[in-house]
Amino acid sequence: MTNATFYHAGCPVCLSAEQELLNLVDTAKVNVEIVHLGEQPTWIPKAENAGVKSVPALVLANGNVLHINHGATMAEVKG
């Protein structure tokens, strides 16, 4: 099974992207970990180290980062 991490900040853009993503992904093949950075701020450094520049973003197992729409920059997430 492949793993991916979806980072978001809980804004309407992020929540919509999360739902659309989960509707598209075959969860029998891909385990998508959802990380709400507003509720889990300790994950912010891990997201940044993975290359996340804004949220919502999906980090794939191969290290590619897919920035989906634009909800907030990482600076805005840090508040």
Order of alpha helices (4+ residues) and beta strands (2+ residues): beta-alpha-beta-alpha-beta-beta-alpha
